[in-house]
Amino acid sequence: MNTISPTDTELAPRLILIDKYDYIFYAALALLPVEGTVIGIRMPYWSPISPILFLCYVCLNWRLLHTAARPYLGFMLFPITVLLPLSAFAWSTYHFRLITTITTALGILGFLSCLLSLHIAFSIKKLSTSFAASIIGVAYWVAFVVGVIEFLALRLDIHNLRSYFAHLMLRPYNRPQFLFAEPSYIGMHVFGVLLPTYWMTKNKRLRTLVFTFIIGSFLMGSGLRIIIDSAIACVLWALPHIKFNSRRNRLITIGGAASLIAATALVLSFNERAANIIHHGLIGGDGSMSARIFHAFVLARAWASDVPRFLIGFGAGNIPTVVNAHFKSAHQDWNAIGGRNSWEINNLNTPTYNQFTMSGYTSFITEFGILAFIIFIMLVIIHISINDAWNKKTVCWFILVAYLYIQFEGYAFYALPLYIWGMHNTLSSHPIAHIACGLRKV
């Protein structure tokens, strides 16, 4: 195997392997879709494998860390200079939970490890981006096929297959999951990983895979969220390519938007969950939707009753403690406004170590406070500005990533680190920066 020094950043041609550690990186890419099985690492509402592999990859390439961390220094220092002091104060004045604190720490390390792994593999070692895109494509094709098999097992009531998936998945559903933690997370992978990877590599097979997941999920009735996600993603995908400098283009845009809204409404009209939500409202029409909203409702109740903690956070790992302390009053308010109850809501009265919020925003603000959240957003904006990456496509990509985390709380998920790394590489000269030429043309 070839070896590489931290300063050797101009390898040519691009290689598939530089050293034996790169096998771990490719394994992490291959296991990106595997996030809901019993063999993964237990994190809030998902059980991924890839974050741990990214962490191993970074540790094994420790000699490259100085070079890899330099472009993302603000993000590297953020946990030490902001999150840890805030949490230390909260632990000393409020509460401390060891298991959930470790879980939060693993999530943050997973986020940083994914970011550093991408930079080490592609920006320093110059590994083949086309080969990596092929691995990602194959991995998600396998996940899609698994989803089809799962659909057939459920539809045809094949007992052995249904039993296998029931034992394989950490939280089995009566809908295809594609190896994801739950059907609602299809959009996280399709629009948080596959679509941005297609934008950066222009790999047409990935574009085909994106549409296959969208259409397949619709036809197999995988869930309500993928319908809404797809509509929003289609708009954000199209916006950078629309020229608003003529009346004709503006009319086409209005017509296209109206057609998309009509098509989405037509699809939703055949969805039983959507019909119930339309008739009975968000908090009363569907058990799953009501539970998701109630998770945030409890925490919002805690924020309102303790404004200083809302500003600086209740401390890493303290979400279960906060929910337990404010459940009773929040539940009374919930009943007063006609909120729907379910076993999931009632179980929050005795939160366990794997307590979750179903939203990255509510989790982060509860643990670290709104001020830390604002600082992090400023870091992202500064990072984009320093790399001169502002244009229509990067703005639409930013909005898409921000939207996806509304109903997903895993700090270690790959959409945000992929975006941050992509913004740095808009100025790069290597092949993945089709972003460099493609984005700058819009």
Phi, psi and omega per residue, in radians:
M1 nan 2.619 3.039
N2 -1.366 2.664 3.030
T3 -1.988 2.872 -3.071
I4 -2.450 2.507 3.072
S5 -1.751 2.816 -3.103
P6 -1.049 -0.385 -3.087
T7 -1.721 -0.073 -3.100
D8 -1.531 1.608 -3.063
T9 -2.025 0.243 -3.081
E10 -2.173 0.707 3.127
L11 -1.141 2.434 3.083
A12 -2.612 2.335 -0.030
P13 -1.349 3.033 3.103
R14 -1.178 2.371 -3.036
L15 -1.929 2.793 3.072
I16 -1.416 -0.661 3.141
L17 -2.320 2.394 2.996
I18 -1.856 -0.750 3.078
D19 -2.597 3.058 -3.039
K20 -1.133 -0.388 -3.138
Y21 -1.163 -0.376 -3.110
D22 -1.166 -0.358 3.043
Y23 -1.053 -0.634 -3.140
I24 -1.173 -0.690 3.113
F25 -1.091 -0.796 3.139
Y26 -1.156 -0.597 3.073
A27 -1.112 -0.681 3.093
A28 -1.092 -0.731 3.105
L29 -1.126 -0.728 -3.104
A30 -1.153 -0.446 -3.086
L31 -1.777 0.185 3.117
L32 -0.940 -0.728 -3.111
P33 -1.316 -0.301 -3.032
V34 -1.471 1.543 -3.017
E35 -2.311 0.157 -3.104
G36 -2.340 0.339 -3.076
T37 -1.706 2.938 -3.119
V38 -1.301 -0.180 -3.098
I39 -1.628 -0.035 -3.114
G40 -1.500 3.128 3.088
I41 -1.452 2.203 -3.075
R42 -1.274 1.993 3.034
M43 -2.200 3.018 -3.109
P44 -0.955 1.879 3.045
Y45 1.098 0.298 2.965
W46 -2.702 2.837 -3.084
S47 -2.384 1.240 -3.060
P48 -1.377 2.935 3.057
I49 -2.034 -0.649 -3.030
S50 -0.991 -0.715 -3.135
P51 -0.991 -0.647 3.124
I52 -1.209 -0.654 3.099
L53 -1.185 -0.680 3.062
F54 -1.083 -0.709 3.111
L55 -1.106 -0.738 3.090
C56 -1.088 -0.712 -3.126
Y57 -1.097 -0.735 3.119
V58 -1.132 -0.775 -3.124
C59 -1.105 -0.699 -3.137
L60 -1.237 -0.419 3.091
N61 -1.825 0.671 -3.040
W62 -1.057 -0.462 3.130
R63 -1.143 -0.371 -3.117
L64 -1.651 -0.047 -3.025
L65 -1.068 -0.689 -3.112
H66 -1.033 -0.775 3.132
T67 -1.260 -0.717 -3.066
A68 -1.195 -0.619 -3.058
A69 -1.402 -0.353 -3.019
R70 -0.988 -0.801 -3.114
P71 -1.215 -0.256 -3.064
Y72 -2.132 0.578 -2.997
L73 -1.024 -0.689 3.127
G74 -1.043 -0.740 3.133
F75 -1.224 -0.588 3.134
M76 -1.216 -0.659 -3.098
L77 -1.451 -0.368 -3.054
F78 -0.949 -0.837 3.133
P79 -1.097 -0.610 -3.074
I80 -1.383 -0.716 -3.038
T81 -1.566 -0.363 -3.090
V82 -2.078 -1.020 -3.002
L83 -1.190 -0.763 -3.113
L84 -1.150 -0.827 3.105
P85 -1.056 -0.720 3.121
L86 -1.087 -0.775 -3.137
S87 -1.176 -0.692 3.134
A88 -1.045 -0.719 3.098
F89 -1.129 -0.758 -3.131
A90 -1.152 -0.685 3.121
W91 -1.083 -0.656 -3.096
S92 -1.375 -0.380 -3.067
T93 -1.997 -0.179 -3.074
Y94 -2.231 -1.242 -3.084
H95 -2.939 2.799 3.068
F96 -2.433 2.277 3.103
R97 -2.195 2.060 -3.019
L98 -1.164 -0.910 -3.035
I99 -1.081 -0.854 -3.110
T100 -1.217 -0.511 3.059
T101 -1.157 -0.724 3.078
I102 -1.083 -0.714 3.123
T103 -1.069 -0.790 3.105
T104 -1.092 -0.765 3.134
A105 -1.064 -0.711 3.098
L106 -1.109 -0.656 3.103
G107 -1.105 -0.781 3.125
I108 -1.153 -0.741 3.088
L109 -1.097 -0.652 3.103
G110 -1.107 -0.713 3.087
F111 -1.056 -0.901 -3.125
L112 -1.128 -0.649 -3.113
S113 -1.178 -0.682 3.085
C114 -1.088 -0.795 3.132
L115 -1.059 -0.848 -3.127
L116 -1.170 -0.642 3.140
S117 -1.095 -0.755 3.108
L118 -1.056 -0.738 -3.114
H119 -1.224 -0.722 3.130
I120 -1.096 -0.825 -3.042
A121 -1.207 -0.801 -2.981
F122 -1.797 -0.618 -3.082
S123 -1.570 -0.496 -3.139
I124 -1.786 -0.988 -3.117
K125 -1.333 -0.333 -3.128
K126 1.050 0.737 3.066
L127 -1.131 2.760 -3.079
S128 -1.163 2.050 3.113
T129 -1.280 -0.550 3.121
S130 -1.179 -0.660 3.097
F131 -1.161 -0.739 3.120
A132 -1.097 -0.735 3.113
A133 -1.097 -0.629 3.104
S134 -1.137 -0.714 3.104
I135 -1.085 -0.795 3.124
I136 -1.070 -0.751 3.130
G137 -1.061 -0.828 3.133
V138 -1.079 -0.750 -3.116
A139 -1.043 -0.765 -3.114
Y140 -1.356 -0.466 3.001
W141 -1.128 -0.727 3.089
V142 -1.068 -0.762 3.126
A143 -1.068 -0.691 3.132
F144 -1.145 -0.759 3.116
V145 -1.079 -0.708 3.076
V146 -1.034 -0.702 3.104
G147 -1.104 -0.695 3.094
V148 -1.103 -0.773 3.110
I149 -1.076 -0.728 3.116
E150 -1.097 -0.730 3.107
F151 -1.052 -0.806 3.139
L152 -1.116 -0.692 3.124
A153 -1.083 -0.697 3.134
L154 -1.285 -0.754 -3.076
R155 -1.213 -0.690 -3.098
L156 -1.644 0.000 3.136
D157 0.937 0.935 3.091
I158 -1.481 1.814 -2.935
H159 -1.031 -0.813 -3.082
N160 -1.076 -0.743 3.134
L161 -1.208 -0.721 3.116
R162 -1.079 -0.708 3.117
S163 -1.153 -0.666 3.127
Y164 -1.083 -0.844 -3.128
F165 -1.174 -0.581 3.104
A166 -1.106 -0.584 3.116
H167 -1.500 -0.462 -3.114
L168 -1.336 -0.757 -3.035
M169 -1.501 2.430 3.140
L170 -1.128 -0.691 3.085
R171 -2.294 1.540 -3.102
P172 -1.223 2.547 3.128
Y173 -2.175 2.896 3.066
N174 -1.587 0.483 3.075
R175 -2.447 2.704 3.121
P176 -1.050 2.352 -3.126
Q177 -1.900 -0.324 -3.135
F178 1.044 0.541 -3.100
L179 1.310 0.041 3.122
F180 -1.421 2.894 -3.103
A181 -1.076 -0.602 3.049
E182 -2.811 2.810 -3.099
P183 -1.007 -0.507 -3.123
S184 -1.138 -0.291 -3.091
Y185 -1.596 0.137 3.093
I186 -1.011 -0.803 -3.119
G187 -1.096 -0.564 3.099
M188 -1.010 -0.750 -3.102
H189 -1.399 -0.763 -3.082
V190 -1.167 -0.760 -3.063
F191 -1.797 -0.189 3.090
G192 -1.711 -0.421 -3.100
V193 -2.115 -1.000 -3.021
L194 -1.169 -0.857 -3.110
L195 -1.092 -0.854 3.084
P196 -1.070 -0.632 3.101
T197 -1.128 -0.654 3.045
Y198 -1.124 -0.767 3.119
W199 -1.001 -0.695 -3.056
M200 -1.417 -0.521 -3.049
T201 -1.895 -0.282 -3.075
K202 1.009 0.539 3.094
N203 -1.373 1.926 -3.036
K204 -1.148 -0.446 3.101
R205 -1.130 -0.594 3.102
L206 -1.196 -0.652 3.084
R207 -1.079 -0.758 3.084
T208 -1.058 -0.707 -3.132
L209 -1.140 -0.677 3.100
V210 -1.025 -0.865 -3.131
F211 -1.182 -0.582 3.100
T212 -1.113 -0.757 3.105
F213 -1.107 -0.753 -3.118
I214 -1.081 -0.936 -3.086
I215 -1.161 -0.763 -3.137
G216 -1.079 -0.723 3.128
S217 -1.109 -0.708 3.081
F218 -1.035 -0.919 -3.032
L219 -1.141 -0.574 -3.119
M220 -1.594 0.061 3.083
G221 1.070 0.798 -3.046
S222 -1.263 -0.333 3.119
G223 2.763 3.031 -3.118
L224 -1.449 -0.644 -2.999
R225 -1.152 -0.632 -3.102
I226 -1.109 -0.498 3.087
I227 -1.160 -0.850 -3.134
I228 -1.176 -0.770 3.114
D229 -0.985 -0.754 -3.080
S230 -1.144 -0.721 3.128
A231 -1.100 -0.807 3.139
I232 -1.138 -0.750 -3.129
A233 -1.133 -0.654 3.125
C234 -1.097 -0.715 3.101
V235 -1.115 -0.823 -3.112
L236 -1.202 -0.498 3.070
W237 -1.215 -0.666 -3.039
A238 -1.446 -0.569 -3.015
L239 -0.930 -0.774 -3.112
P240 -1.095 -0.354 -3.061
H241 -1.697 -0.044 -3.112
I242 -1.606 2.246 3.088
K243 -1.732 2.097 -3.063
F244 -1.676 0.331 -3.040
N245 -1.552 0.114 3.103
S246 -2.460 2.681 -3.133
R247 -1.107 -0.655 -3.131
R248 -1.073 -0.798 3.141
N249 -1.138 -0.637 3.124
R250 -1.159 -0.703 3.107
L251 -1.149 -0.696 3.103
I252 -1.102 -0.701 3.132
T253 -1.118 -0.793 3.127
I254 -1.097 -0.755 3.124
G255 -1.120 -0.722 3.121
G256 -1.138 -0.726 3.124
A257 -1.119 -0.736 3.123
A258 -1.106 -0.693 3.126
S259 -1.148 -0.709 3.129
L260 -1.137 -0.743 3.119
I261 -1.095 -0.755 3.140
A262 -1.122 -0.733 -3.135
A263 -1.142 -0.721 3.122
T264 -1.137 -0.739 3.115
A265 -1.101 -0.658 3.130
L266 -1.132 -0.773 3.128
V267 -1.111 -0.769 -3.123
L268 -1.140 -0.503 -3.117
S269 -1.147 -0.377 3.109
F270 -1.657 0.040 -3.122
N271 -1.745 2.104 -3.060
E272 -1.095 -0.726 -3.141
R273 -1.109 -0.739 3.133
A274 -1.102 -0.714 3.132
A275 -1.087 -0.727 3.123
N276 -1.126 -0.707 3.130
I277 -1.148 -0.702 3.135
I278 -1.106 -0.706 -3.072
H279 -1.417 -0.578 -3.017
H280 -2.009 -0.025 3.090
G281 1.571 2.905 -3.073
L282 -1.128 -0.649 -3.045
I283 -1.610 -0.090 -3.109
G284 -2.247 -0.125 -2.998
G285 -1.595 -0.354 -3.059
D286 -2.630 2.328 -3.085
G287 -1.082 -0.763 -3.122
S288 -1.156 -0.779 3.126
M289 -1.119 -0.732 3.135
S290 -1.082 -0.719 3.141
A291 -1.124 -0.729 3.122
R292 -1.058 -0.772 -3.116
I293 -1.193 -0.661 -3.122
F294 -1.137 -0.598 3.072
H295 -0.960 -0.771 3.122
A296 -1.307 -0.583 -3.101
F297 -1.081 -0.751 3.126
V298 -1.057 -0.796 -3.099
L299 -1.198 -0.666 3.088
A300 -1.084 -0.641 3.079
R301 -1.088 -0.692 3.106
A302 -1.169 -0.718 3.117
W303 -1.060 -0.777 -3.081
A304 -1.148 -0.555 -3.092
S305 -1.523 -0.187 -3.122
D306 -2.539 1.353 -3.046
V307 -1.054 -0.730 3.095
P308 -0.998 -0.691 3.099
R309 -1.203 -0.564 3.057
F310 -1.077 -0.614 -3.123
L311 -1.307 -0.743 -3.017
I312 -2.028 -0.031 3.040
G313 1.607 2.777 3.107
F314 -1.629 -0.040 3.110
G315 1.797 2.528 3.116
A316 -1.009 2.315 3.091
G317 1.502 -0.002 -3.020
N318 -1.707 0.191 3.118
I319 -1.012 -0.803 3.105
P320 -1.027 -0.678 -3.141
T321 -1.125 -0.733 3.140
V322 -1.132 -0.796 -3.135
V323 -1.083 -0.766 -3.125
N324 -1.095 -0.652 -3.095
A325 -1.282 -0.494 -3.009
H326 -2.028 0.099 -3.093
F327 -1.086 -0.819 -3.019
K328 -1.065 -0.847 -3.128
S329 -1.190 -0.664 3.125
A330 -1.169 -0.656 -3.138
H331 -1.174 -0.651 3.071
Q332 -1.103 -0.775 3.102
D333 -1.115 -0.676 -3.136
W334 -1.082 -0.804 3.121
N335 -1.131 -0.592 -3.109
A336 -1.162 -0.536 -3.134
I337 -1.684 0.157 3.059
G338 1.455 0.431 3.126
G339 -1.212 2.541 -3.140
R340 -1.408 2.420 3.110
N341 -1.767 2.731 3.121
S342 -2.700 2.984 3.117
W343 -1.070 -0.576 -3.127
E344 -1.170 -0.723 3.110
I345 -1.160 -0.799 -3.109
N346 -1.121 -0.563 3.139
N347 -1.194 -0.308 3.134
L348 -1.184 -0.253 -3.139
N349 -1.133 -0.404 3.101
T350 -2.253 1.236 -3.056
P351 -1.110 2.491 3.120
T352 -1.860 -3.058 -3.058
Y353 -1.109 -0.386 -3.111
N354 -1.749 0.542 3.094
Q355 -1.002 2.463 -3.089
F356 -2.370 2.888 -3.132
T357 -2.081 -0.263 -3.124
M358 1.196 0.252 3.114
S359 -2.649 2.240 3.109
G360 -1.083 -0.560 -3.094
Y361 -1.249 -0.837 -3.129
T362 -1.168 -0.622 3.113
S363 -1.129 -0.887 -3.061
F364 -1.124 -0.798 -3.104
I365 -1.152 -0.664 3.122
T366 -1.145 -0.731 -3.089
E367 -1.346 -0.699 -2.965
F368 -2.134 -0.159 3.064
G369 1.644 2.775 -3.106
I370 -1.189 -0.535 -3.135
L371 -1.154 -0.736 3.095
A372 -1.140 -0.632 3.101
F373 -1.109 -0.762 3.118
I374 -1.102 -0.720 3.110
I375 -1.060 -0.731 -3.140
F376 -1.126 -0.758 3.108
I377 -1.061 -0.690 3.104
M378 -1.111 -0.668 3.089
L379 -1.059 -0.732 3.124
V380 -1.126 -0.792 -3.125
I381 -1.110 -0.765 3.108
I382 -1.093 -0.706 3.128
H383 -1.066 -0.760 3.112
I384 -1.120 -0.732 -3.103
S385 -1.176 -0.755 3.136
I386 -1.043 -0.633 -3.125
N387 -1.561 0.150 3.082
D388 0.887 0.826 -3.008
A389 -1.862 0.179 -3.113
W390 -1.302 2.118 2.991
N391 -2.844 3.113 -3.033
K392 -1.082 -0.696 -3.073
K393 -1.242 -0.727 3.136
T394 -1.182 -0.570 3.069
V395 -1.151 -0.792 3.123
C396 -1.127 -0.674 3.084
W397 -1.104 -0.729 3.116
F398 -1.069 -0.784 3.131
I399 -1.099 -0.710 -3.141
L400 -1.093 -0.791 3.122
V401 -1.112 -0.758 3.131
A402 -1.061 -0.687 3.126
Y403 -1.147 -0.747 -3.045
L404 -1.055 -0.615 -3.087
Y405 -1.366 -0.064 3.091
I406 -1.064 -0.630 3.141
Q407 -2.088 0.585 3.047
F408 -2.648 2.281 -2.980
E409 -1.961 -0.007 -3.053
G410 -1.202 1.944 -3.139
Y411 -1.052 -0.541 -3.038
A412 -1.500 0.033 -3.125
F413 -1.135 2.774 -2.826
Y414 -1.607 -0.216 -3.048
A415 -1.088 -0.810 -3.093
L416 -1.249 -0.835 3.081
P417 -1.084 -0.586 3.077
L418 -1.107 -0.700 3.106
Y419 -1.142 -0.824 -3.121
I420 -1.067 -0.775 3.101
W421 -1.126 -0.707 3.122
G422 -1.065 -0.648 3.130
M423 -1.145 -0.673 3.096
H424 -1.136 -0.607 -3.048
N425 -1.552 0.157 3.000
T426 -1.176 -0.367 3.120
L427 -1.746 0.041 -3.076
S428 -1.339 2.714 3.135
S429 -1.703 -0.068 -3.065
H430 -1.484 2.891 -2.927
P431 -1.018 -0.456 -3.107
I432 -1.174 -0.298 -3.141
A433 -1.443 0.828 2.743
H434 -1.038 -0.428 2.995
I435 -1.003 -0.701 -3.065
A436 -1.089 -0.776 -3.141
C437 -1.580 -0.689 -3.103
G438 -1.165 -0.735 -3.092
L439 -1.322 -0.601 -3.083
R440 -1.269 -0.294 -3.127
K441 -1.406 -0.329 -3.102
V442 -1.452 nan nan
